[in-house]
Amino acid sequence: MTTSVERRRFLKSMAAAGLILPGMSLVNGASAANEKLDLGEPQSFSFDALIKRAEAMAKSPYEPPVAPDPEIVGKIDYDIHGKLHYKREFSPYADGSGTYPLTFFHLGMYFAKPVHMHLVDGGKSREVVYTPDYFDMPEDSIARKLSENSGFAGFRLHENVERDDWKTQDWAAFLGASYFRAIGDEGQYGLSARGIVVNTATSQPEEFPDFREFYIEPAKSANAPVTVYALLDGPSITGAYRFYLTRGEGVTMDVEKHLFLRKDIERLGIAPLTSMFWYSEQNKSFRFDWRPEVHDSDGLELWTGNGERIWRQLNNPEVIRTSAFGDKNPRGFGLMQRDREVSHYLDGVRYHRRPSLWVEPLGAWEDGAVQLVEIPTDDEIHDNIGAFWVPNAPAKAGNSYQFRYRLYWQAHNPFPMDKLAHVTATRMGRGGNPGTVRPKDELKFSVEFEGEILGTLAYGEFPEVIVSTSRGEIVRTKIEPIMDTRIWRAAFDLKVEGTEPVDLRMYLRRGDAPLSETWMYQHLPGLRGQTRE
């Protein structure tokens, strides 16, 4: 059998001799788009077969992926990896046989597990065989010593091949464990999604199952989706995934997953989102940095099965905190970046353009909870926020699950609250009134609301503030319009002792009808800077 290098040399010699014409198929199932690639033999492929593979794997002991040539991969550090660039002339579908060309990520110290890439056409798949020839790399790079067919670390989708800048612009990427992300409608990457969450913030060590194989079917037009199939494997779980990725207003992904459990799982997170929140205006005072705010997302938004809209402002706690929002058949949830004022960030990395990510369940999800995990961080380089759906029923070995949902990567919620005011800011300060002795055991919360419905209030009419606390006492509640704006400010003082968390809840009401979404916040009295010294 010829090696991949020998096969390429043979094909190049054929082309040089004029025996291969432009657009001519080289081997069965390979289009001109792939004529420069080393491809494995055609294999039958279907999503049903992939599901059966995942189910069969769950009945066998887990075999972790092993990095090829670990002594080499382990030396491909951040700087070396940054100099490994996939050559665009080897991009599948760059000839127009698909709308969105692909490029692949190289293995390295931080992405050491091999992922095998396959191209799908007409019910057949062919593996893309790795060779260093695909990458621009320095002559002395240790990556040149990596073995043939070592696999890749991941892949990304580039913009429409008809665009002049497609070679430098991409819109979705799958890289590392089961992580993936996409740009929003403001052209910026930010938070990530994951294929699954296993035992995040539990008594058990967290597991990070891997997408071991990808099967990619191109979009035939700009309006058609790219179809990506993935095989997931981990110590406690296996899975088969199908993604329909559509490039439109931002990016939309339809996800179908079939999961099979090898072992009991303490916390099984469905449709997981992961983001970064360091600080915002309500807790800037004790974060030592020159920028006004630093975060990829500033809140968790919920649309419950009974129709309530909720905004939960994010925190950066001093210990790991998990909050659960019980529900049945939720209409959606997401980690959102609502604050889009560039002056609120003053940073070249464009936090004001980071996408929000909304999950729309497709089909019945029954009983469970959206769980929010907030992890302490002292820098913006760490993703410290997680949100995902957790079914109520215990996740036991032998269980199987099927979920479908749609992910919207865009600036704003795809289902806006036309008939409710929304929260635009959460602020904190000293309790009491100006010009008086300020009580040391009170903290003032100021929440700003904006929405067209507030403009329907008659002159002199004020909304009713409905506010509650899990402990302590609410005093001095008031609401007022902020002059020369369309914003209403609802404020109250919280009088509380001790350091245990306080769950706050508030909304605006006119008569029996809500005027706003529900604002929720977990106040942490023990957190430095959140109480007056």
Backbone hydrogen bonds, N-H to C=O, Kabsch-Sander energy under -0.5 kcal/mol:
donor,donor_aa,acceptor,acceptor_aa,energy
7,R,3,T,-2.5
8,R,4,S,-2.3
9,R,5,V,-2.5
10,F,6,E,-2.3
11,L,7,R,-2.4
12,K,8,R,-3.0
13,S,9,R,-2.2
14,M,10,F,-2.2
15,A,11,L,-2.4
16,A,12,K,-2.6
17,A,13,S,-1.7
18,G,15,A,-1.5
19,L,14,M,-2.5
20,I,14,M,-0.7
24,M,21,L,-2.3
30,A,27,V,-2.5
31,S,29,G,-0.5
34,N,31,S,-1.6
35,E,32,A,-1.2
37,L,34,N,-1.9
39,L,37,L,-0.7
40,G,127,E,-2.6
43,Q,125,S,-2.2
45,F,123,G,-2.4
50,L,46,S,-1.7
51,I,47,F,-2.4
52,K,48,D,-2.0
53,R,49,A,-2.0
54,A,50,L,-2.3
55,E,51,I,-2.3
56,A,52,K,-2.3
57,M,53,R,-2.6
58,A,54,A,-1.6
59,K,56,A,-1.2
60,S,57,M,-1.9
72,I,69,D,-2.2
73,V,69,D,-2.3
74,G,70,P,-2.3
75,K,72,I,-1.7
76,I,73,V,-1.6
77,D,75,K,-1.8
81,H,77,D,-3.1
82,G,78,Y,-1.9
83,K,80,I,-1.4
84,L,81,H,-1.8
85,H,83,K,-0.8
85,H,136,D,-2.0
87,K,134,Y,-3.3
90,F,87,K,-1.7
91,S,88,R,-1.8
94,A,91,S,-1.7
96,G,93,Y,-1.5
98,G,93,Y,-0.7
99,T,219,A,-2.6
102,L,92,P,-1.6
103,T,156,R,-1.8
105,F,154,G,-2.5
108,G,111,F,-1.5
109,M,76,I,-3.0
111,F,108,G,-0.7
115,V,152,F,-2.7
116,H,212,R,-2.1
118,H,214,F,-1.7
119,L,126,R,-2.6
120,V,216,I,-2.8
121,D,124,K,-2.8
124,K,121,D,-1.2
125,S,43,Q,-2.9
126,R,119,L,-1.9
128,V,117,M,-2.9
129,V,38,D,-3.0
129,V,127,E,-0.7
130,Y,128,V,-0.5
134,Y,131,T,-1.9
135,F,132,P,-2.0
136,D,85,H,-3.5
137,M,135,F,-0.5
141,S,138,P,-1.9
144,R,141,S,-1.5
145,K,142,I,-1.8
146,L,143,A,-1.7
149,N,130,Y,-2.7
150,S,147,S,-0.7
152,F,115,V,-2.4
153,A,105,F,-2.6
154,G,105,F,-0.8
155,F,174,F,-1.7
156,R,103,T,-2.4
157,L,172,A,-2.5
158,H,101,P,-2.8
159,E,169,Q,-2.3
161,V,99,T,-2.7
163,R,160,N,-2.6
166,W,163,R,-1.3
168,T,165,D,-1.6
169,Q,165,D,-0.9
171,W,157,L,-2.8
172,A,157,L,-1.0
173,A,181,R,-2.4
174,F,155,F,-2.7
175,L,179,Y,-1.1
176,G,153,A,-0.9
179,Y,176,G,-3.0
180,F,193,A,-2.3
181,R,173,A,-2.3
183,I,171,W,-1.6
184,G,188,Q,-1.3
187,G,184,G,-1.7
190,G,191,L,-0.6
191,L,355,P,-0.5
192,S,274,T,-2.6
193,A,180,F,-3.2
194,R,272,P,-1.9
195,G,178,S,-1.4
197,V,269,G,-1.7
198,V,207,E,-0.7
199,N,267,R,-2.9
202,T,199,N,-0.8
202,T,204,Q,-0.6
207,E,198,V,-2.2
210,D,233,D,-2.7
211,F,177,A,-1.9
212,R,210,D,-0.9
212,R,231,L,-2.9
213,E,231,L,-1.0
214,F,116,H,-2.5
215,Y,229,Y,-2.5
216,I,118,H,-2.7
217,E,227,T,-3.2
224,A,221,S,-0.9
226,V,245,L,-2.7
227,T,217,E,-2.3
228,V,226,V,-0.6
228,V,243,F,-2.5
229,Y,215,Y,-3.0
230,A,241,Y,-1.9
231,L,213,E,-2.1
232,L,230,A,-0.6
232,L,239,G,-3.2
233,D,210,D,-2.4
234,G,237,I,-1.8
238,T,260,F,-2.5
239,G,232,L,-1.9
240,A,258,H,-2.1
241,Y,230,A,-2.6
242,R,256,E,-2.3
243,F,228,V,-3.2
244,Y,254,D,-2.3
245,L,226,V,-3.0
245,L,243,F,-0.6
246,T,244,Y,-0.6
246,T,252,T,-3.1
248,G,246,T,-0.8
248,G,250,G,-1.7
250,G,248,G,-1.4
251,V,409,W,-1.8
252,T,246,T,-2.4
253,M,407,L,-2.4
254,D,244,Y,-2.2
255,V,253,M,-0.5
255,V,405,Y,-3.2
256,E,242,R,-2.1
257,K,403,F,-2.5
258,H,240,A,-2.3
259,L,401,Y,-2.6
260,F,238,T,-2.4
261,L,399,N,-2.4
262,R,236,S,-2.1
263,K,236,S,-1.4
265,I,395,A,-2.7
269,G,197,V,-2.6
269,G,267,R,-0.7
270,I,268,L,-0.6
270,I,389,W,-3.6
273,L,387,A,-2.8
274,T,192,S,-2.7
275,S,385,I,-2.4
278,W,294,V,-1.9
279,Y,294,V,-1.7
283,N,280,S,-1.5
284,K,280,S,-0.6
286,F,283,N,-0.9
287,R,284,K,-2.3
288,F,286,F,-0.6
289,D,287,R,-1.4
294,V,279,Y,-2.2
296,D,276,M,-2.9
297,S,276,M,-1.3
298,D,336,M,-2.6
299,G,336,M,-1.4
300,L,312,R,-2.7
301,E,299,G,-0.5
301,E,334,G,-2.9
302,L,310,I,-2.4
303,W,332,G,-2.6
304,T,308,E,-2.5
307,G,304,T,-1.7
310,I,302,L,-2.5
311,W,518,T,-3.2
312,R,300,L,-2.9
313,Q,311,W,-0.6
313,Q,520,M,-1.7
314,L,298,D,-1.8
321,R,374,E,-2.6
323,S,372,L,-2.7
325,F,370,V,-2.3
326,G,324,A,-0.6
327,D,368,G,-2.7
329,N,366,E,-2.1
331,R,303,W,-1.9
332,G,303,W,-1.4
333,F,359,V,-1.5
334,G,301,E,-2.1
335,L,357,L,-1.2
336,M,299,G,-2.7
336,M,334,G,-0.6
338,R,336,M,-0.7
340,R,338,R,-0.7
342,V,340,R,-0.6
344,H,341,E,-1.9
345,Y,342,V,-1.6
346,L,342,V,-2.6
350,R,347,D,-1.4
353,R,350,R,-1.6
354,R,351,Y,-1.3
356,S,410,Q,-2.6
357,L,335,L,-2.3
358,W,408,Y,-1.9
359,V,333,F,-3.5
360,E,358,W,-0.5
360,E,406,R,-2.8
362,L,404,R,-2.6
363,G,361,P,-0.5
368,G,327,D,-2.1
369,A,390,V,-1.6
370,V,325,F,-1.9
371,Q,369,A,-0.6
371,Q,388,F,-3.1
372,L,323,S,-3.1
373,V,386,G,-3.0
374,E,321,R,-3.0
374,E,372,L,-0.5
375,I,384,N,-2.8
382,H,379,D,-0.7
384,N,275,S,-0.7
384,N,382,H,-0.8
385,I,275,S,-2.3
386,G,373,V,-2.4
387,A,273,L,-2.1
388,F,371,Q,-1.7
389,W,270,I,-2.8
390,V,369,A,-2.8
392,N,367,D,-1.9
395,A,265,I,-0.7
396,K,394,P,-1.1
398,G,261,L,-2.4
399,N,396,K,-2.4
401,Y,259,L,-2.0
403,F,257,K,-1.9
404,R,362,L,-0.5
405,Y,255,V,-2.1
406,R,360,E,-2.4
407,L,253,M,-3.2
408,Y,358,W,-2.4
409,W,251,V,-3.0
409,W,407,L,-0.6
410,Q,356,S,-1.4
410,Q,408,Y,-0.9
418,D,416,P,-1.4
420,L,417,M,-1.1
421,A,515,L,-2.9
422,H,450,E,-2.8
424,T,448,E,-2.9
425,A,448,E,-1.0
427,R,446,S,-2.7
429,G,444,K,-2.0
431,G,442,E,-1.4
436,T,433,N,-1.4
438,R,436,T,-0.5
442,E,439,P,-1.0
443,L,494,L,-1.9
444,K,429,G,-2.7
445,F,492,F,-3.0
446,S,427,R,-2.7
447,V,490,A,-3.0
448,E,425,A,-2.5
449,F,488,W,-3.0
450,E,422,H,-2.3
451,G,486,R,-0.5
454,L,451,G,-1.4
455,G,451,G,-0.5
455,G,452,E,-1.3
456,T,453,I,-1.4
457,L,454,L,-1.1
461,E,458,A,-2.7
464,E,509,R,-3.1
466,I,464,E,-0.6
466,I,507,Y,-2.8
467,V,465,V,-0.7
468,S,505,R,-2.7
470,S,503,D,-1.6
473,E,495,K,-2.6
475,V,473,E,-0.5
475,V,493,D,-2.7
478,K,491,A,-2.6
480,E,489,R,-2.0
482,I,487,I,-2.9
483,M,481,P,-0.7
485,T,482,I,-1.4
488,W,449,F,-2.5
489,R,480,E,-3.3
490,A,447,V,-2.9
490,A,488,W,-0.5
491,A,478,K,-2.9
491,A,489,R,-0.5
492,F,445,F,-2.0
493,D,475,V,-3.1
494,L,443,L,-3.0
495,K,473,E,-3.1
495,K,493,D,-0.5
496,V,441,D,-1.2
496,V,494,L,-0.6
502,V,523,H,-2.8
504,L,502,V,-0.6
504,L,521,Y,-3.1
505,R,468,S,-2.1
506,M,519,W,-2.4
507,Y,466,I,-1.9
509,R,464,E,-2.3
510,R,513,A,-2.8
513,A,510,R,-1.9
515,L,508,L,-3.1
516,S,508,L,-1.2
517,E,421,A,-2.3
518,T,309,R,-3.1
519,W,506,M,-3.4
519,W,517,E,-0.6
520,M,311,W,-2.9
521,Y,504,L,-1.9
523,H,502,V,-2.8
523,H,521,Y,-0.8
526,G,499,T,-0.8
527,L,524,L,-2.3
530,Q,527,L,-2.4
